[in-house]
Amino acid sequence: MTELTAAGDAATGMLAAHAIDSYPDREGHGGAAAGLCLNCGTRLSGEFCHRCGQAAHVHRTLASIGHDLLHGVFHFEGKIWRTLPMLFTRPGALTRRYIAGERARFVSPLALFLFSVFLMVATFETVGGPIGGTSTAERQGAKMTPAKLDSEIADTEARIGVLEKRRDQGEKAAEIAIELKALRKTAAGLQSAKALTHGDFSKPISVGDINTGSKMLDERIAHAFAAPKLFLYKLQSTAYKFSWALIPISLPFIWLLFAFRRDVGPYDHAIFAIYSLSAMTMGTVVLTILLAVGVSGKLVGTVFLLGPPLHMYRQLKGAYRLSRFGALWRTVALVCSAYVAGLLFFVGVLGMIAE
């Protein structure tokens, strides 16, 4: 069922993206162009309405539903194979060409972003996410738990048993109660550490007193540790629903990098941001899959750390026609801005998660 849900997410993403990215078809569907457009009422003078773009002839058969489905998928697929190679190899040229007016050849930035988010969710549900979400891939036996951790747990539980016997025998009950409380807290922390290393979020996580200075944030954190699996589900679900908010959050930071450039405007920055976010999202999908099939974690980690700054540099240099130095310092600033934007997004998502 999980695989079907994941496949459904990917298909829905493709169709939703096509709905946003669709251009009027330029291939006829038969039928003479005559009369009025069934959509806007404009008098027709060809196979398509010159006002709204709807075909003069519309299908009203069951077969047309399958036709529309297949056409939607393959029309989008044709564009995406022209867009994806440029997105990763020449992101600056792709951004510049789209802004300059080459729209029919490429998937629009927003459509690509929506598709990439759907694809990421489908991938995480299939092979697991980066924060230990439930998946069909086996996470047990990952050999991440040190033997010393099991030994400390056993030792702590043995000490608790000895103290409980002494307490039952009437030895210094008050002092033993204090020591038992500390040991039980230690045991709970060790069990939580063991669960976390196995990616098991089904049990409450033991933490000490939380004091961040914000009562609301303290309550959210305590709630998260009390029911970590539910919290992570809500976090992923809310982040997925509001992923579009990363676009407006990013725009002010990009504008600051070009505050004194009069040849670029908000629209240019928005296209840059959306294509960049799409590339980062799809890159995460690829790295997640590579990690799931057994590619070295060190290699994946290296690409994860170095890939985004390199992509930003190439996109900045090509999209805004910058010198190497101009692209380099803006890349450093943009990477720092990305962390700030990500933090703002996370805090916003955390505030929206209902208790």
C-alpha positions as CSV (number, residue, x, y, z in Angstrom):
1,M,0.0,0.0,0.0
2,T,2.9,2.4,0.8
3,E,4.3,1.8,-2.7
4,L,0.9,2.6,-4.3
5,T,0.6,5.7,-2.2
6,A,4.1,6.8,-3.2
7,A,3.4,6.1,-6.9
8,G,0.2,8.0,-6.6
9,D,2.0,11.0,-5.1
10,A,4.5,11.0,-8.1
11,A,1.7,10.7,-10.6
12,T,-0.4,13.4,-9.0
13,G,2.6,15.7,-8.9
14,M,3.2,15.2,-12.6
15,L,-0.4,15.9,-13.5
16,A,-0.7,18.9,-11.1
17,A,2.5,20.3,-12.6
18,H,1.1,19.8,-16.1
19,A,-2.1,21.6,-15.1
20,I,-0.1,24.7,-14.2
21,D,2.5,24.3,-17.0
22,S,0.1,23.5,-19.8
23,Y,0.1,25.4,-23.0
24,P,-2.6,25.2,-25.7
25,D,-2.1,22.1,-27.9
26,R,-1.0,22.8,-31.4
27,E,-2.2,19.5,-32.8
28,G,-5.6,19.2,-34.2
29,H,-8.3,16.8,-32.8
30,G,-10.4,16.7,-35.9
31,G,-13.6,18.5,-36.6
32,A,-14.2,21.6,-38.6
33,A,-13.6,24.9,-36.9
34,A,-16.9,26.7,-37.0
35,G,-19.3,28.4,-34.7
36,L,-18.5,29.7,-31.2
37,C,-15.9,28.6,-28.7
38,L,-17.6,26.4,-26.1
39,N,-15.4,28.0,-23.3
40,C,-15.6,31.7,-23.8
41,G,-18.1,32.2,-26.7
42,T,-15.7,33.9,-29.1
43,R,-16.4,33.2,-32.8
44,L,-13.9,30.6,-34.1
45,S,-11.6,31.1,-37.1
46,G,-9.4,28.0,-36.8
47,E,-8.9,24.8,-34.9
48,F,-8.2,26.8,-31.7
49,C,-9.9,29.8,-30.1
50,H,-7.6,32.8,-30.5
51,R,-8.9,34.3,-27.2
52,C,-8.6,31.4,-24.7
53,G,-6.8,28.7,-26.6
54,Q,-9.3,26.0,-26.2
55,A,-9.7,23.5,-29.1
56,A,-12.6,24.0,-31.4
57,H,-13.5,20.3,-31.1
58,V,-13.9,18.8,-27.7
59,H,-14.1,15.1,-26.8
60,R,-17.1,13.6,-25.1
61,T,-16.2,9.9,-24.9
62,L,-14.8,7.7,-22.2
63,A,-11.7,7.1,-24.4
64,S,-11.0,10.9,-24.3
65,I,-10.4,10.6,-20.5
66,G,-7.6,8.1,-21.1
67,H,-6.3,10.3,-24.0
68,D,-6.2,13.4,-21.7
69,L,-4.4,11.4,-19.0
70,L,-1.7,10.0,-21.4
71,H,-1.3,13.3,-23.1
72,G,-0.9,15.1,-19.8
73,V,1.8,12.7,-18.7
74,F,3.8,12.5,-21.9
75,H,3.5,16.2,-22.7
76,F,5.0,17.0,-19.4
77,E,7.6,14.2,-19.8
78,G,8.8,15.6,-23.1
79,K,9.5,19.0,-21.6
80,I,11.1,17.6,-18.4
81,W,13.8,15.8,-20.4
82,R,14.7,19.1,-22.0
83,T,14.6,20.9,-18.6
84,L,16.3,18.5,-16.2
85,P,19.7,18.2,-17.9
86,M,20.0,22.0,-18.1
87,L,18.8,22.4,-14.5
88,F,21.8,20.4,-13.2
89,T,24.5,21.1,-15.9
90,R,23.6,24.7,-17.0
91,P,21.2,26.1,-14.4
92,G,22.2,29.7,-15.2
93,A,21.5,29.3,-18.9
94,L,18.1,27.7,-18.2
95,T,17.1,30.5,-15.8
96,R,18.3,33.2,-18.3
97,R,16.6,31.6,-21.3
98,Y,13.3,31.2,-19.4
99,I,13.3,34.8,-18.2
100,A,14.2,35.9,-21.8
101,G,11.0,34.3,-23.1
102,E,11.7,30.7,-24.0
103,R,8.7,29.2,-22.2
104,A,7.4,26.5,-24.5
105,R,10.6,24.4,-24.5
106,F,11.0,24.1,-20.8
107,V,8.9,23.1,-17.8
108,S,7.9,26.3,-15.9
109,P,9.8,26.8,-12.6
110,L,6.6,26.5,-10.5
111,A,5.5,23.4,-12.2
112,L,8.9,21.8,-11.8
113,F,9.0,22.8,-8.1
114,L,5.6,21.2,-7.5
115,F,6.7,18.1,-9.3
116,S,9.9,17.9,-7.3
117,V,8.1,18.2,-4.0
118,F,5.6,15.5,-4.9
119,L,8.6,13.3,-6.0
120,M,10.4,13.9,-2.8
121,V,7.4,12.9,-0.7
122,A,6.9,9.8,-2.8
123,T,10.6,8.9,-2.4
124,F,10.6,9.4,1.4
125,E,7.5,7.2,1.8
126,T,9.2,4.5,-0.3
127,V,12.8,4.4,0.9
128,G,12.6,6.6,4.1
129,G,13.4,10.2,4.8
130,P,16.4,11.9,6.3
131,I,14.8,12.2,9.7
132,G,13.9,8.5,10.2
133,G,10.4,8.4,8.8
134,T,8.6,5.1,8.3
135,S,9.5,3.4,5.0
136,T,9.4,0.1,3.3
137,A,13.1,-0.2,3.3
138,E,14.6,-2.1,6.2
139,R,16.3,0.2,8.8
140,Q,17.1,-2.5,11.3
141,G,20.5,-4.0,11.4
142,A,22.1,-0.7,10.4
143,K,24.9,-1.4,12.9
144,M,24.7,2.1,14.3
145,T,24.4,1.1,18.0
146,P,27.7,0.8,19.9
147,A,28.1,-2.3,22.0
148,K,29.0,0.0,24.9
149,L,25.5,1.5,24.8
150,D,23.9,-1.9,25.4
151,S,26.4,-2.6,28.1
152,E,25.6,0.7,29.9
153,I,21.9,0.1,29.7
154,A,22.3,-3.4,31.2
155,D,24.6,-2.0,33.9
156,T,22.2,0.8,34.8
157,E,19.2,-1.5,35.0
158,A,21.2,-3.9,37.3
159,R,22.0,-1.0,39.6
160,I,18.4,0.0,39.7
161,G,17.4,-3.6,40.7
162,V,20.0,-3.6,43.5
163,L,18.8,-0.3,44.9
164,E,15.2,-1.4,44.8
165,K,16.0,-4.5,46.8
166,R,17.9,-2.3,49.4
167,R,14.9,0.0,49.5
168,D,12.5,-2.9,50.1
169,Q,14.8,-4.0,53.0
170,G,14.4,-0.6,54.6
171,E,17.9,0.8,54.0
172,K,18.0,4.7,53.9
173,A,14.8,5.0,51.9
174,A,15.1,8.7,51.3
175,E,18.7,8.6,49.9
176,I,17.9,5.5,47.8
177,A,14.8,7.2,46.3
178,I,17.0,10.1,45.1
179,E,19.5,7.8,43.6
180,L,16.8,5.7,42.0
181,K,15.3,8.7,40.4
182,A,18.6,9.7,38.8
183,L,19.4,6.2,37.6
184,R,15.9,5.8,36.0
185,K,16.4,9.1,34.2
186,T,19.8,7.9,33.0
187,A,18.2,4.6,31.8
188,A,15.5,6.4,30.0
189,G,18.0,8.6,28.2
190,L,20.1,5.6,27.2
191,Q,17.0,3.8,25.9
192,S,16.1,6.9,23.9
193,A,19.6,7.1,22.5
194,K,19.4,3.5,21.4
195,A,16.0,4.0,19.8
196,L,17.3,7.1,17.9
197,T,20.3,5.3,16.5
198,H,17.9,2.6,15.1
199,G,15.6,5.3,13.7
200,D,12.8,4.2,16.0
201,F,10.5,7.1,16.9
202,S,7.6,5.0,18.3
203,K,8.4,5.7,21.9
204,P,8.7,8.9,24.0
205,I,12.3,10.4,24.1
206,S,13.6,11.3,27.4
207,V,15.2,14.7,27.8
208,G,16.1,17.0,30.6
209,D,14.5,20.2,31.6
210,I,13.8,22.4,28.5
211,N,14.4,26.1,28.8
212,T,14.9,28.0,25.6
213,G,13.5,31.3,26.9
214,S,10.3,30.9,25.0
215,K,7.4,29.2,26.7
216,M,5.7,28.3,23.4
217,L,8.9,26.8,22.0
218,D,9.5,24.8,25.2
219,E,6.0,23.4,25.0
220,R,6.5,22.4,21.3
221,I,9.8,20.7,22.0
222,A,8.4,18.9,25.0
223,H,5.4,17.8,22.9
224,A,7.7,16.5,20.2
225,F,9.8,14.4,22.6
226,A,6.6,13.0,24.2
227,A,5.3,11.7,20.9
228,P,8.2,11.8,18.5
229,K,6.7,9.6,15.7
230,L,3.5,11.7,15.6
231,F,5.6,14.9,15.7
232,L,7.7,13.8,12.8
233,Y,4.7,12.9,10.8
234,K,3.1,16.3,11.4
235,L,6.4,18.0,10.7
236,Q,6.9,16.3,7.3
237,S,3.2,16.8,6.4
238,T,3.2,20.5,7.3
239,A,6.5,21.2,5.6
240,Y,5.3,19.5,2.5
241,K,2.1,21.5,2.4
242,F,3.8,24.8,2.9
243,S,7.0,24.1,1.0
244,W,5.9,26.9,-1.4
245,A,6.6,29.4,1.4
246,L,10.3,28.9,0.9
247,I,9.9,31.0,-2.3
248,P,8.8,34.3,-0.7
249,I,11.1,33.7,2.2
250,S,14.1,33.5,-0.1
251,L,13.3,36.5,-2.3
252,P,14.4,39.3,0.0
253,F,17.8,37.6,0.5
254,I,18.3,37.3,-3.3
255,W,17.2,40.9,-3.8
256,L,19.8,42.1,-1.3
257,L,22.5,40.5,-3.5
258,F,21.5,42.7,-6.4
259,A,20.1,45.7,-4.7
260,F,22.0,48.1,-7.0
261,R,21.4,46.2,-10.2
262,R,18.6,48.0,-12.3
263,D,18.6,45.4,-15.1
264,V,17.1,42.7,-12.9
265,G,13.9,42.7,-10.9
266,P,11.7,40.7,-8.6
267,Y,10.5,38.4,-11.4
268,D,14.0,37.4,-12.3
269,H,14.8,36.7,-8.6
270,A,11.7,34.6,-8.3
271,I,12.5,32.4,-11.3
272,F,16.0,32.0,-10.0
273,A,14.8,31.0,-6.5
274,I,12.2,28.5,-7.8
275,Y,14.6,26.8,-10.2
276,S,17.2,26.6,-7.5
277,L,14.8,25.1,-4.9
278,S,13.7,22.6,-7.5
279,A,17.3,21.5,-8.1
280,M,17.9,21.2,-4.4
281,T,14.8,19.1,-3.9
282,M,15.5,16.8,-6.8
283,G,19.1,16.5,-5.7
284,T,17.9,15.4,-2.3
285,V,15.7,12.8,-4.0
286,V,18.6,11.4,-6.0
287,L,20.9,11.3,-2.9
288,T,18.2,9.6,-0.8
289,I,17.8,6.9,-3.5
290,L,21.6,6.4,-3.8
291,L,21.9,6.0,-0.1
292,A,19.1,3.5,0.0
293,V,20.7,1.3,-2.7
294,G,24.0,1.1,-0.8
295,V,26.1,3.9,-2.2
296,S,28.8,5.1,0.3
297,G,27.4,7.4,2.9
298,K,30.7,9.4,2.8
299,L,30.3,10.0,-0.9
300,V,26.6,11.0,-0.6
301,G,27.5,13.3,2.3
302,T,30.3,14.9,0.3
303,V,27.9,15.6,-2.6
304,F,25.3,16.9,-0.2
305,L,27.7,19.4,1.3
306,L,29.5,20.5,-1.9
307,G,26.7,20.2,-4.5
308,P,24.4,23.0,-3.4
309,P,27.1,25.7,-3.3
310,L,28.5,24.6,-6.6
311,H,25.1,24.7,-8.2
312,M,24.3,28.1,-6.7
313,Y,27.6,29.5,-8.1
314,R,26.9,28.2,-11.6
315,Q,23.4,29.4,-11.6
316,L,24.3,32.9,-10.3
317,K,27.1,33.3,-12.8
318,G,25.0,32.2,-15.7
319,A,21.7,33.7,-14.9
320,Y,23.0,37.2,-13.9
321,R,26.0,37.2,-16.2
322,L,28.5,37.7,-13.3
323,S,32.2,37.6,-13.1
324,R,33.8,34.8,-11.2
325,F,34.5,36.9,-8.2
326,G,31.0,38.4,-8.3
327,A,29.4,35.0,-8.4
328,L,31.8,33.6,-5.7
329,W,31.0,36.2,-3.0
330,R,27.3,36.1,-3.8
331,T,27.4,32.3,-3.5
332,V,28.9,32.5,0.0
333,A,26.2,35.1,1.0
334,L,23.5,33.0,-0.6
335,V,24.5,29.8,1.2
336,C,24.3,31.7,4.5
337,S,21.0,33.2,3.5
338,A,19.7,29.7,2.7
339,Y,20.4,28.6,6.2
340,V,18.6,31.6,7.6
341,A,15.6,31.0,5.3
342,G,15.6,27.4,6.2
343,L,15.6,28.2,9.9
344,L,12.7,30.7,9.4
345,F,10.8,28.1,7.5
346,F,11.3,25.5,10.2
347,V,10.3,27.8,13.0
348,G,7.2,28.7,11.0
349,V,6.3,25.1,10.5
350,L,7.0,24.3,14.1
351,G,4.5,27.0,15.1
352,M,1.8,25.6,12.8
353,I,2.0,22.1,14.1
354,A,-1.1,21.6,16.3
355,E,-0.6,20.0,19.6
